[in-house]
Amino acid sequence: MQYRILGKTNLSVSAIGIETHQWSGRGGLFFSEEEVGEMLSRAEELCINFIDTGECYLYHAAERLIGSALVKKRHKFIIATKFGHTVREGEVVGGWEGDIIEKELDASLKALRTDYIDVYQAHINAPGDGQSFLSHAGEIRDVLEAALGAGKIRFVGICLGDNVLMDEDGKILSGALAALPLATVQTVYNRINAEAEKNIIPVAMKENLGIIARIPLAKGYLSSRFRPPEDYDEKRLAVVEKIKQEEMPQGVDLAEWAIGWCLRREEIATVVPGCSATAHLDSSVKALEYIKPSR
């Protein structure tokens, strides 16, 4: 395993992390405590120490699975989760008011069965979230600073959405830096969508923010297991075919190569591919063999 420093946090994180949204049933799969426990035990064997999750993953469901699996192993992992959502009338909706964030933080701590969260990230998941986040920045800052002081969280981060509106993401990141004690940024970054190189990664480097690369497999397009859905993007498939022909060595697994492509940039502290089986962890770690520095 390779380890990299997560920006100004000085946390040493595994270059390969785990994204856990699938564990909450997103994508139609549901996982038991035993299955998640097996995956995290394998992660420990592979020396993976970074887990990314979120309170909105079926409203703390993924957090509860992680908490159950890590009751006796909490100290071996660095856990990042998210805020910005709550439940109203049975539906998960945006929740950026200070009192809501305070309540959801306590709910995340309870679900994860822990006294502290290593990185607590504002989850800007859709257009409109950014404006709501910035309009409540003052009360968000107060809640987060109190949580930092109480030891409930160690560092504050921001998780940017699908980068559909990269200009908006850039403004949100700048606004978050002005308003919060920001230490990390999580951004979409993969071989098909490298827009973060324009206005996210340069800002992060300047401010010494730890960079977490999300969606490294482009929602499956950069995986040999990808099965196109009904609304698949033919242009993306064409791009992938060109990548296979012009950039990839023969005999290399597409997903492993794609994760290695992200990590070729030393500024990326960790990459968090999704995981629904222990075999996916083994495959992700093999990506370390394909890292070729970009400079």
C-alpha positions in Angstrom: 0.0 0.0 0.0 1.0 3.6 -0.6 0.2 6.3 1.9 -0.1 10.0 1.2 -0.6 13.0 3.4 -4.1 14.4 3.3 -3.2 18.1 2.9 -3.1 20.2 6.0 -4.7 17.5 8.1 -1.3 15.6 8.1 -3.3 12.4 8.2 -1.5 9.5 6.4 -4.2 8.0 4.2 -4.0 4.9 2.0 -3.9 5.9 -1.7 -6.7 3.5 -2.2 -9.8 4.2 -0.1 -13.4 2.9 -0.1 -16.6 4.7 -1.1 -19.6 3.1 0.6 -22.7 4.5 -1.1 -23.5 1.0 -2.5 -23.7 -0.4 1.0 -26.9 1.5 1.7 -28.8 -0.1 -1.1 -28.1 2.5 -3.7 -28.0 0.7 -7.0 -30.4 -2.0 -5.9 -28.0 -4.0 -3.7 -28.4 -4.4 0.0 -25.6 -5.6 2.3 -25.7 -7.3 5.7 -23.5 -6.5 8.6 -21.6 -9.7 8.0 -20.8 -8.8 4.3 -19.6 -5.3 5.3 -17.6 -6.8 8.1 -15.9 -9.1 5.6 -15.1 -6.3 3.2 -13.6 -4.1 6.0 -11.6 -7.0 7.3 -10.2 -7.5 3.8 -9.5 -3.8 3.6 -7.5 -4.1 6.9 -5.5 -7.0 5.4 -4.7 -4.9 2.4 -3.7 -1.9 4.6 -6.5 0.3 3.3 -7.3 2.8 6.1 -9.6 5.4 4.5 -13.4 5.1 4.4 -15.7 7.6 2.8 -19.4 7.5 3.6 -22.4 9.9 4.1 -25.4 10.5 6.3 -27.6 10.6 3.2 -26.7 7.0 2.1 -30.2 5.7 3.0 -30.2 8.1 5.9 -27.3 6.8 8.1 -27.7 3.2 6.9 -24.2 2.9 5.5 -22.8 4.5 8.6 -24.6 2.0 10.8 -23.1 -0.9 8.8 -19.6 0.6 9.2 -20.1 1.3 12.9 -21.2 -2.3 13.5 -18.1 -3.7 11.6 -15.6 -1.4 13.3 -16.7 -1.6 17.0 -13.2 -3.0 17.9 -11.3 -1.6 15.0 -12.2 2.1 14.9 -8.7 3.2 15.6 -7.4 1.5 12.5 -9.4 3.5 10.1 -9.8 7.2 9.0 -13.5 7.8 8.5 -14.9 10.7 6.4 -18.7 11.3 6.3 -20.9 14.1 5.1 -23.6 16.5 6.1 -26.2 18.7 4.3 -29.2 16.4 4.4 -32.0 15.5 6.8 -35.4 13.8 6.7 -38.7 15.7 6.4 -42.0 13.8 6.0 -40.1 10.6 5.3 -38.0 12.1 2.5 -34.3 12.9 2.5 -33.9 16.6 1.7 -31.3 19.3 2.0 -30.6 20.4 5.5 -28.2 23.3 5.9 -29.5 25.0 9.1 -27.2 25.0 12.0 -29.5 23.1 14.3 -30.1 20.4 11.7 -26.3 19.9 11.2 -25.8 19.6 14.9 -28.6 17.0 15.1 -27.3 15.0 12.1 -23.7 15.1 13.4 -24.8 13.4 16.6 -26.8 10.9 14.5 -23.7 10.1 12.5 -21.6 9.6 15.6 -24.2 7.3 17.0 -24.6 5.3 13.8 -20.8 5.0 13.4 -20.5 4.0 17.1 -17.6 6.5 17.6 -16.8 9.5 19.6 -15.2 11.4 16.7 -15.3 11.7 12.9 -12.0 12.3 11.2 -13.3 14.4 8.3 -16.8 16.0 8.3 -17.7 17.1 4.8 -20.3 19.5 3.4 -22.0 17.5 0.7 -22.8 19.7 -2.3 -24.6 17.1 -4.3 -26.8 19.0 -6.7 -27.3 22.5 -8.2 -29.0 24.6 -5.5 -27.1 22.9 -2.7 -24.2 25.3 -3.1 -26.3 28.4 -2.7 -28.1 27.0 0.3 -24.8 26.0 1.9 -23.3 29.5 1.4 -26.4 31.3 2.6 -26.1 29.4 5.9 -22.3 29.6 6.1 -22.3 31.6 9.3 -24.3 29.2 11.4 -22.6 26.2 9.8 -19.2 27.6 10.8 -20.4 28.1 14.4 -21.6 24.5 14.6 -18.5 23.0 13.1 -16.1 25.1 15.2 -18.0 24.0 18.3 -17.7 20.4 17.2 -14.0 20.8 16.5 -13.6 22.3 20.0 -15.5 19.4 21.6 -13.5 16.8 19.7 -16.6 15.5 17.8 -14.8 16.1 14.5 -11.1 16.4 13.7 -11.2 18.2 10.3 -13.7 19.9 8.0 -14.0 19.1 4.3 -16.2 19.7 1.3 -17.5 17.1 -1.1 -18.5 18.5 -4.5 -21.1 16.8 -6.7 -20.9 15.4 -10.2 -19.2 18.5 -11.5 -21.9 19.1 -14.0 -21.5 22.8 -13.3 -17.7 23.1 -12.8 -17.9 26.9 -12.7 -20.4 26.7 -9.8 -18.2 24.2 -8.1 -15.2 26.5 -8.3 -17.3 29.3 -6.7 -18.6 27.0 -4.0 -15.0 25.9 -3.1 -13.8 29.6 -2.9 -16.9 30.5 -0.8 -16.3 27.5 1.5 -12.6 28.5 1.9 -13.7 32.0 3.0 -16.3 30.7 5.4 -15.1 27.5 7.0 -11.8 26.1 8.4 -11.6 23.8 5.4 -8.9 21.1 5.3 -10.0 18.7 2.5 -11.9 18.7 -0.8 -13.5 15.7 -2.5 -14.1 16.1 -6.2 -15.1 14.0 -9.2 -11.9 13.1 -11.1 -11.4 10.4 -13.7 -10.0 9.8 -17.1 -13.3 10.8 -18.8 -14.0 13.8 -16.6 -10.8 15.6 -15.6 -12.4 19.0 -15.3 -11.2 19.3 -11.7 -7.7 20.0 -13.1 -9.0 23.4 -14.2 -10.4 25.0 -11.1 -10.5 22.5 -8.2 -7.1 20.9 -7.9 -5.1 24.2 -8.5 -7.1 25.9 -5.6 -6.6 22.8 -3.4 -2.9 22.8 -4.0 -2.6 26.5 -3.3 -4.5 26.2 0.0 -2.9 22.8 1.0 -6.3 21.0 1.0 -6.2 17.2 1.0 -7.7 16.0 -2.3 -10.0 13.0 -2.4 -10.9 11.8 -5.9 -14.4 10.4 -6.2 -16.1 8.4 -9.0 -12.7 7.3 -10.5 -14.5 4.7 -12.7 -16.9 7.3 -14.2 -19.9 5.4 -12.8 -18.9 2.2 -14.4 -17.9 3.4 -17.8 -14.2 2.8 -16.9 -14.8 -0.8 -15.7 -14.8 -4.0 -17.7 -17.9 -5.0 -15.7 -19.9 -2.1 -17.0 -23.3 -2.9 -18.4 -24.8 0.1 -20.2 -28.2 1.2 -18.7 -31.0 2.4 -21.0 -29.9 6.0 -20.8 -26.2 5.3 -21.4 -24.0 7.8 -23.1 -22.8 6.6 -26.5 -20.1 9.3 -26.6 -18.6 8.2 -23.3 -18.5 4.6 -24.6 -16.7 5.8 -27.7 -14.2 7.7 -25.5 -13.5 4.6 -23.5 -12.9 2.5 -26.6 -10.4 5.1 -27.8 -8.6 5.1 -24.4 -8.4 1.3 -24.6 -6.8 1.5 -28.0 -4.5 4.4 -27.6 -3.5 4.6 -23.9 -3.8 1.3 -22.1 -1.2 -1.5 -22.3 -2.5 -4.8 -23.5 -3.8 -7.2 -20.8 -4.4 -4.5 -18.2 -7.7 -4.4 -16.4 -9.6 -1.2 -17.3 -10.7 -0.3 -13.7 -7.3 -0.9 -12.3 -5.7 1.3 -15.0 -8.3 4.0 -14.4 -7.7 4.2 -10.7 -3.9 4.2 -11.3 -4.5 7.1 -13.8 -6.0 9.2 -11.0 -3.2 8.5 -8.7 -0.5 9.4 -11.2 -1.0 12.9 -9.8 0.8 13.1 -6.5 -1.6 15.8 -5.3 -4.4 13.3 -5.1 -4.2 11.9 -1.6 -6.6 9.1 -2.0 -9.1 7.6 -4.6 -12.4 6.2 -3.4 -13.8 3.6 -5.8 -17.1 2.0 -4.8 -17.0 -1.5 -3.3 -19.5 -4.3 -3.3 -17.2 -7.3 -2.9 -13.9 -8.2 -1.4 -12.6 -8.9 -4.9 -13.2 -5.2 -5.8 -10.7 -4.3 -3.0 -8.1 -6.6 -4.3 -8.6 -5.2 -7.8 -8.4 -1.6 -6.6 -5.1 -2.2 -4.8 -3.6 -3.7 -8.0 -4.1 -0.2 -9.5 -0.9 0.8 -7.6 1.1 -1.1 -10.2 -0.1 1.2 -13.0 0.8 4.6 -11.5 2.9 6.6 -13.8 3.7 10.1 -12.5 2.2 12.9 -14.6 5.2 15.1 -14.1 
